[in-house]
Amino acid sequence: MVYQYEERYIAFIDILGFSKLVERADADPGLLERLASVLEEQEMYSALGRSMDAWSAKDPSGFFQNMFKISTFSDNIVLSTKTNLIGLGLLTTLGSIICNRLLHQGLFTRGAISKGKLIHTDKSVLGAGLITAYNLEKSAAIYPRILLDESIVHDMDALANQGGGPDLRRQDFDDLWHLHILHPSMLDLNSHTSKSEYSALSGHDYMALGRQEIVNAFKLNADNLVVKAKINWLAKYFNEYAVSFGLPKIEVVE
């Protein structure tokens, strides 16, 4: 195989506290089952990437070739797409879906979306674009949010103007933009796959599960000020849209 860098959109997603959850799961069968389901769901997304590869191979125009790639590494997920509006729509929509679904399993995510040179195959991911996304996540994300670098914010403006689905951008209190994983369109997320245990739930009941996971996180981390600050941010974010979900706001514990 001849490797060659390609300009791509890249999303780097980190599942916060995953290693500690794995340690706790040793004595908690319920938690172990939940983590196993998370890994199974990640395999489902990987299967989606492989099926898209198989489908694009039959496209004589080559437009969809390597359109979408996804790699999972237990507590990290990397998605990349071609740098066109279809690719950007795929990346932001699926990135929102993944983070929202993990939230409903009690797993919070932090990361970043950038654009840059990348090699992304079934076996490897490397390039300056990934490093940019990784550094942005480590240096500025801070809270459970997926930051958007300036080039992504600009390109998502073009996507919105083209009618490419809901605008999945949100500007935070510090003027940074992040992926809007609690966009009201996520109410229908439970019907995204018939394999989901949430597929029989209404949108209201589905989001109520996410709310409960945030409340539970407060209880589990009552004595950890660093973690509690991150959960406070997530609770305040949720509260902005609680009315649209038909749910009561979460009591924020300062």
C-alpha positions as CSV (number, residue, x, y, z in Angstrom):
1,M,0.0,0.0,0.0
2,V,1.2,3.5,-0.9
3,Y,0.5,5.9,1.9
4,Q,-0.3,9.5,1.0
5,Y,-1.4,12.5,3.1
6,E,-4.8,13.9,2.3
7,E,-6.5,17.0,3.6
8,R,-9.4,15.8,5.8
9,Y,-11.8,16.9,8.5
10,I,-10.8,15.1,11.8
11,A,-12.7,14.6,15.1
12,F,-10.8,13.4,18.1
13,I,-13.1,12.2,20.9
14,D,-11.9,11.2,24.4
15,I,-14.1,9.2,26.7
16,L,-13.4,10.9,30.1
17,G,-12.6,8.7,33.1
18,F,-12.9,5.5,31.0
19,S,-9.9,3.7,32.7
20,K,-11.3,4.4,36.2
21,L,-14.7,3.0,35.1
22,V,-12.9,-0.2,33.9
23,E,-11.3,-0.5,37.3
24,R,-14.7,-0.1,39.0
25,A,-16.3,-2.6,36.7
26,D,-14.2,-5.3,38.2
27,A,-16.6,-5.3,41.2
28,D,-19.7,-4.0,39.5
29,P,-21.3,-6.4,37.0
30,G,-23.8,-3.8,35.9
31,L,-21.1,-1.3,35.0
32,L,-19.2,-4.1,33.3
33,E,-22.2,-4.8,31.1
34,R,-22.6,-1.1,30.3
35,L,-18.9,-0.8,29.2
36,A,-19.2,-3.9,27.1
37,S,-22.2,-2.4,25.3
38,V,-20.3,0.8,24.7
39,L,-17.5,-1.2,23.0
40,E,-20.0,-3.1,21.0
41,E,-21.6,0.1,19.8
42,Q,-18.2,1.4,18.8
43,E,-17.8,-1.7,16.7
44,M,-21.1,-0.9,15.1
45,Y,-19.7,2.5,14.0
46,S,-16.6,0.8,12.7
47,A,-18.8,-1.5,10.7
48,L,-20.5,1.5,9.3
49,G,-17.2,2.8,8.1
50,R,-16.3,-0.5,6.4
51,S,-19.7,-0.8,4.7
52,M,-19.3,2.8,3.4
53,D,-15.8,1.8,2.1
54,A,-17.4,-1.2,0.3
55,W,-20.1,1.0,-1.2
56,S,-17.8,3.8,-2.3
57,A,-15.6,1.2,-4.1
58,K,-18.4,0.7,-6.6
59,D,-18.7,4.5,-7.3
60,P,-17.0,5.1,-10.7
61,S,-16.7,8.8,-10.1
62,G,-14.5,8.3,-7.0
63,F,-16.4,11.1,-5.2
64,F,-17.3,8.9,-2.2
65,Q,-14.0,7.0,-2.0
66,N,-12.5,7.4,1.5
67,M,-15.4,9.7,2.3
68,F,-15.6,8.5,5.9
69,K,-13.3,6.7,8.3
70,I,-13.6,5.8,12.0
71,S,-11.1,4.2,14.4
72,T,-11.8,3.3,18.0
73,F,-9.1,2.7,20.7
74,S,-11.1,1.8,23.9
75,D,-11.3,5.4,25.3
76,N,-10.6,7.3,22.1
77,I,-12.5,7.6,18.9
78,V,-11.2,9.2,15.7
79,L,-13.4,10.1,12.8
80,S,-12.3,11.7,9.5
81,T,-14.0,12.6,6.3
82,K,-13.2,14.3,3.0
83,T,-13.2,18.1,3.1
84,N,-16.4,18.8,1.3
85,L,-19.9,19.7,2.8
86,I,-21.1,16.1,2.6
87,G,-18.0,15.0,4.6
88,L,-18.5,17.8,7.1
89,G,-22.1,16.9,7.6
90,L,-21.3,13.3,8.2
91,L,-18.6,14.1,10.7
92,T,-20.5,16.6,12.8
93,T,-23.8,14.6,12.7
94,L,-22.2,11.2,13.6
95,G,-19.9,12.9,16.1
96,S,-22.9,14.4,17.9
97,I,-24.7,11.1,17.8
98,I,-21.8,9.2,19.4
99,C,-21.2,11.8,22.1
100,N,-25.0,11.9,22.9
101,R,-25.3,8.2,23.0
102,L,-22.3,7.9,25.4
103,L,-23.8,10.5,27.6
104,H,-26.9,8.3,28.0
105,Q,-24.6,5.5,29.1
106,G,-23.0,7.6,31.8
107,L,-19.9,8.4,29.8
108,F,-18.9,12.0,29.1
109,T,-16.7,13.0,26.2
110,R,-14.2,15.8,25.4
111,G,-12.4,16.4,22.2
112,A,-12.0,18.6,19.1
113,I,-12.7,18.9,15.4
114,S,-10.1,20.3,13.1
115,K,-8.9,20.1,9.5
116,G,-5.5,19.1,8.2
117,K,-3.2,16.5,6.6
118,L,-4.0,12.9,7.6
119,I,-3.5,9.3,6.7
120,H,-6.5,7.3,8.0
121,T,-6.7,3.6,7.1
122,D,-8.3,0.6,8.8
123,K,-5.1,0.0,10.7
124,S,-3.5,3.4,11.3
125,V,-4.2,7.1,11.9
126,L,-1.5,9.7,11.7
127,G,-0.9,13.3,10.6
128,A,-0.7,16.9,11.6
129,G,-4.5,17.2,11.4
130,L,-4.9,14.7,14.2
131,I,-2.2,16.4,16.3
132,T,-4.0,19.7,15.9
133,A,-7.3,18.2,17.1
134,Y,-5.5,16.4,20.0
135,N,-3.7,19.5,21.2
136,L,-6.9,21.6,21.0
137,E,-8.7,19.0,23.1
138,K,-5.9,18.9,25.7
139,S,-5.2,22.6,25.9
140,A,-8.6,24.3,25.6
141,A,-11.6,21.9,25.8
142,I,-11.5,21.6,29.6
143,Y,-15.1,20.7,29.9
144,P,-17.0,17.7,28.4
145,R,-17.3,19.4,25.0
146,I,-16.0,18.8,21.5
147,L,-14.3,22.1,20.4
148,L,-14.4,23.4,16.9
149,D,-11.3,25.1,15.5
150,E,-11.9,28.4,13.6
151,S,-11.7,26.7,10.2
152,I,-14.5,24.3,11.2
153,V,-16.7,27.1,12.5
154,H,-16.4,28.8,9.1
155,D,-17.0,25.7,7.1
156,M,-20.1,24.8,9.2
157,D,-21.5,28.2,8.3
158,A,-21.3,27.2,4.7
159,L,-22.9,23.9,5.6
160,A,-25.8,25.7,7.3
161,N,-26.3,28.0,4.4
162,Q,-26.6,25.0,2.1
163,G,-29.3,23.5,4.2
164,G,-27.2,20.7,5.4
165,G,-29.3,19.7,8.4
166,P,-29.4,21.3,11.9
167,D,-26.7,23.8,12.8
168,L,-24.7,21.7,15.3
169,R,-22.5,24.6,16.5
170,R,-22.8,26.3,19.9
171,Q,-20.8,29.2,21.2
172,D,-19.9,28.8,24.9
173,F,-19.5,31.4,27.7
174,D,-15.7,31.7,26.8
175,D,-16.6,32.5,23.1
176,L,-15.2,29.1,22.0
177,W,-17.4,27.0,19.7
178,H,-18.2,23.4,20.3
179,L,-20.3,20.6,18.8
180,H,-23.9,21.0,20.0
181,I,-24.6,17.4,21.1
182,L,-27.8,18.5,22.9
183,H,-29.3,20.1,19.9
184,P,-33.1,19.6,20.0
185,S,-32.9,17.4,16.9
186,M,-31.2,14.8,19.1
187,L,-34.7,14.0,20.6
188,D,-35.1,11.6,17.7
189,L,-31.7,10.0,18.3
190,N,-33.1,6.9,19.8
191,S,-34.5,5.8,16.5
192,H,-31.2,6.1,14.8
193,T,-30.6,2.4,14.9
194,S,-33.1,-0.4,15.5
195,K,-30.3,-2.3,17.5
196,S,-30.4,0.3,20.2
197,E,-31.9,-0.5,23.6
198,Y,-33.4,3.0,23.5
199,S,-35.3,2.4,20.2
200,A,-38.6,1.9,22.0
201,L,-38.3,5.1,24.1
202,S,-39.9,8.4,23.3
203,G,-37.6,11.4,22.7
204,H,-38.6,12.8,26.1
205,D,-37.8,9.6,28.0
206,Y,-34.5,9.1,26.1
207,M,-33.3,12.6,27.1
208,A,-34.5,11.9,30.7
209,L,-32.0,9.1,30.8
210,G,-29.2,11.5,29.9
211,R,-30.4,14.0,32.6
212,Q,-30.3,11.2,35.2
213,E,-26.7,10.3,34.2
214,I,-25.6,13.9,34.9
215,V,-27.4,13.8,38.3
216,N,-25.8,10.5,39.1
217,A,-22.4,11.9,38.2
218,F,-22.9,14.6,40.8
219,K,-23.5,12.0,43.5
220,L,-20.5,9.9,42.5
221,N,-18.1,12.8,42.4
222,A,-19.4,14.9,45.3
223,D,-15.9,15.1,46.9
224,N,-13.9,15.6,43.7
225,L,-13.9,19.4,43.0
226,V,-12.1,19.1,39.6
227,V,-14.6,16.5,38.3
228,K,-17.5,18.3,39.8
229,A,-16.6,21.5,38.0
230,K,-16.8,19.6,34.7
231,I,-20.2,18.1,35.6
232,N,-21.4,21.6,36.6
233,W,-20.7,22.8,33.1
234,L,-22.5,19.9,31.6
235,A,-25.5,20.4,33.9
236,K,-25.7,24.1,33.0
237,Y,-25.5,23.2,29.3
238,F,-28.3,20.7,29.7
239,N,-30.4,23.2,31.6
240,E,-30.4,25.6,28.7
241,Y,-32.4,23.1,26.6
242,A,-34.3,21.3,29.4
243,V,-37.6,23.1,28.5
244,S,-37.3,22.0,24.9
245,F,-36.9,18.4,26.1
246,G,-39.9,18.8,28.4
247,L,-37.7,18.1,31.5
248,P,-36.9,19.9,34.7
249,K,-33.6,21.6,35.1
250,I,-30.8,20.0,37.0
251,E,-29.9,21.5,40.4
252,V,-26.4,22.7,40.0
253,V,-24.1,21.9,42.9
254,E,-21.4,24.6,43.1
